[in-house]
Amino acid sequence: MSVVTRMSRAEQVERNRARVLDGARAVFLAQGYGGATVDAIALEAGFSKGVVYSQFAGKGDLFLALLEERIDLRAAENARLAEGRSGLAGLRDLLAASARRDAEDAGWGLLLVEFRVVAARDADLGARYAALHARSVGAFAALVEQVLARDGLTTVGPAGQVAGVVFALGTGLALERAAGTAAVPDAVLDAVTAALVVPAGTRPDPSTPEEPR
């Protein structure tokens, strides 16, 4: 005798949401943010537009939901990688893993750049993106501080600012990669990484003017 298992309403909603997000990811990556439409996303997911709009307010809402998922996934991956690692070598491992993931998923990097340009001209999208970005930078900064502290080191400036620089470099490399000019020698990357680190207690005071040279 077969047993039919019925999903609850909440389970159905969650399943539909996941399918819509999978469809949105595929369409965004294939057509870019500007080229993607809710119609195309609904078709990819196998739903009507009404189902999509019952879950998300529109294209921007869909993208931000995907971004939030990605931020949480990256944070978990970084936390696992950081376990047992310390000091400058640990920081290099974190940055190398991030660069490798970015290169393997170059399409997402370009998509994110495209979305950021759009969000810069839309107050609501801009504010929501900024909040997610700050969360991502903050999580990475906290992890970097932990890894460095295990060897008595710290960042050359506030960890949040240094993490912001790292993220900005990643964005720049995504654009360079798209132009076919992203090859940066390991020695250069190692030198940049080392410049971000100082012994704990010796961080320069930004309020103190430099001596003339």
N, C-alpha and C positions, 0 to 999 in steps of 0.2 A: 504494500500500500504506500503510495507516494505521499509525501508531506509537503504542502505548499507553504513556504515561509513568506509572509507578507512584510514588506518594509513599513516602518512607521512613517508618518508624515515628515518628521524631522529627518529621518534617514533618506527619504526621497529628495528632500530639499537639498541636503548635503551632497548627494550623488549628482543631482542636476548642476549644482554649483561647480563641482569638480569638473564635470564634462564641459561646462561653458568656459571655464578657465583654460582647460586643455585646448579647446577650440580657439580661444583668444590668443593663446601663446603661438599656436601654429600659424594663424593668420597674421599676427603682428610680425613674426619672424619672416614670413614669406613676402608680405606686402609693405612692411614698414608701418610706423604709427599713422602717418598721413594717409597712406593708401588703404588702410584697414577700415572696414565698416561694420556696424552692428549686424547688418544683413549677412555679410560674409561669415562673421563669427557664429551667428545662429545656424547658418547652413553647415558650417564645419562641425558644430557641436551636435547637429541633428535635432534642433529645436526650432520653434517659431521665435520671432523677435520678442513676442510677449513673455516667453519664458526667460529670455535674457534680461529683459527690463524688470522682471519680477525679482531678480537677484541683484542687478547692478543698475546704477543710474545712467550709465552710458560708457562710451569708449574709454574716457579718462579713468573712470571708476574701475573698469576692468584692468587697465594697465597697472594702476596703483595696487590692486589686489595681488597681481602677479609679482610686482616688485616687493611687496611685503613678504610674500612667501619666500622669495629668493633671498631677501635679507636674513630671514630666520634660518634658512638652510645654510647660508654662508657662515653665519655666526656659530652655528652648531659644528660645522666642519672645522672652523678655525679653533674652537675650544678643544675639540678632540686632538687636533694637530699640536696644540700648545702644551698638552699634558707631557710632563717630563722634560720639556725643552727650557733652555734658559739663556740669558745674555744675548750677545750680538749674534751668535750662531742661531739661536732660537728665533730671533727677529728675521734673520735672513731666510730661514725655513718658511716662516709665515708669509713673507713677501714673495718668495719663489713660488709657493703653492698658489697664492692669489694670482700671480702673473700667468702661471700655467693654466689655471681655470679660465682666466680671461681669454687667453689665446685659443683654448679649445672651444669657447663659446663666444667667438668674436661677433657673431650676429646680434647677440643680446647687447653687447657693448655699444654697437652703433645704434641700435634701437633706443637704448637709454639716452644717448646723446641727443637723438632726434626728439624724444619726449621732453627732455630738459629744455630745449629751445622753445617748444610749444608752451610748456608750463611757465616759462619766464614771462610769457605774455598773457597769462591767465591767472588772476589773483587767487582763485580757489585752488586750482591745480598746483600752482606754485607753492602755496602755503602747505598743502598736504604733502607734496613732494619734499619740501624742506624739512618737515617733521620726520619723515621716514629716513631721509638722508642723515639727519642729525643723530637719529637712533643708531643707524649703521656705523657712523663714524665713532660715536661714543662707545659702542660695544667693542670695536676694534682697538680703540685707544686704551680701554681698560685692560684688554688682553695683552697688549704690548707692554703696558706698565708692569703687569704681573710677571711676564717672561723676563723682562730686563731686570726687575728687582731681585730675581733669584740669583743673579750674579753681581749684585750691588751696583747696578747701572740704572739710568733713567734717560728720558728723552731730552734733547737739547733745548726744547721749549715745552710749554704745556702739552701734554699727551694728545689732547683733542686737536690742537693746532697741527701737530706733527702728523697725526692720522689724516687730517684734512689734506695735507700736502701729499701724502701717499695716495689718497684717493684721486687727487687732481692729476698726479702723474699717471695713474691708471687710465684716466679719461684721455689724457694726451696720447698715451701709447695706443689706445683704441683707434684714435683718428690717424695716427701715423701708420698703424697696421693696415688700415683701410686703404691708405695711399701706397702701400707696399714699401714703407720706409721705417719699419718698427724695429729693425735689428739693432739692439743696444748691447755692446759687449758686456760680458759678465763682470769684468774688472771695473767698468764704469758703475754698474749697478751696486757692486760691493762697496765702492768708494762712497756713493751716495748714501747707502744704508749706514755705513760707519759714521758718516757726518751727522746722523740723526741721534747719536748716542753719546752720553757723557757719564762719568762716574757720579753716583748719587751724591748729592750735596754740593755739586760744582756747576749746576745749571746757571748759565749767565743770567744776570738780572737785566731785563729789557729796558728798565728805567735808567740804567747807568750808561751814560754816553761812552762810546769807544774813545780810546786815546788816539790822537792824531798819529798817522804813520809818516 
